[in-house]
Amino acid sequence: MTQDNFHITHLDNQGQAQMVDVSDKSSTVRQAVATARVRMRQETFVAIQAGNAPKGDVLGTARLAGIMAAKQTASLIPLCHPLPLQKIEVQVTPDPLLPGYQLYATVKTKAETGVEMEALTAVSVAALTLYDMAKALEKSIQIESIHLVSKTGGKSGDYTSQI
C-alpha cells in the first residue's frame, strides 16, 4: 500500500513491473475520450484547409493513423492489455482561433479493463501524423494538451476532466 492507501497493482512482491491480472473482473462496456491540440501558423492552417499540403490529405491521413494506433496500443505500451475494440472514432476539427486543429478520439469496448490508453494513443498518433504530413509547410507546429476528457464504465466509475 502507498501512503494514500492505494494498492500498487503494476508491481509484484519484488517491485518488478507486471501486467495486472484482470481475469476476475466483469466484462463491462467502457468508453474513453481523449483530446489533443495542434497549433500552427495561419499560412500552414490555410494551406491544409485548402488541400495544398505537399504530402496530400493531411487530415484524412491523421484520422486514419489515429484509428490504426488505437488498435496497436498493447504493442506500444508495455503493460496494456490487448482489447477487443468495438468503436474507434477520431475527429480532426479545424480551429481558426488557434490556428490549428482540435483532435478527439473516442474508443469503446466491452472488456475487463478500460480504453483510456487507446484513446490517448489515438489522439497522440493522429497529432504526430498531422505534424508529419505538414512539416514541409512548417517545422514549428506544436502538439499540445494531450489528455483524457472522459471515461465511463469499470470499477472506478465515470470520470470527466475539469480542464
Stockholm file with secondary structure:
# STOCKHOLM 1.0

chainA/1-163         MTQDNFHITHLDNQGQAQMVDVSDKSSTVRQAVATARVRMRQETFVAIQAGNAPKGDVLGTARLAGIMAAKQTASLIPLCHPLPLQKIEVQVTPDPLLPGYQLYATVKTKAETGVEMEALTAVSVAALTLYDMAKALEKSIQIESIHLVSKTGGKSGDYTSQI
#=GR chainA/1-163 SS CCTTSCCCTTBCTTSCBCCCCCTTSCCEEEEEEEEEEEECCHHHHHHHHTTCCTTSCHHHHHHHHHHHHHHTHHHHSTTCCCCCEEEEEEEEEEETTTTEEEEEEEEEEEESSCCHHHHHHHHHHHHHHHHHHHTTTCSCCEEEEEEEEEEECSTTCCEECCC
#=GC SS_cons         CCTTSCCCTTBCTTSCBCCCCCTTSCCEEEEEEEEEEEECCHHHHHHHHTTCCTTSCHHHHHHHHHHHHHHTHHHHSTTCCCCCEEEEEEEEEEETTTTEEEEEEEEEEEESSCCHHHHHHHHHHHHHHHHHHHTTTCSCCEEEEEEEEEEECSTTCCEECCC
//
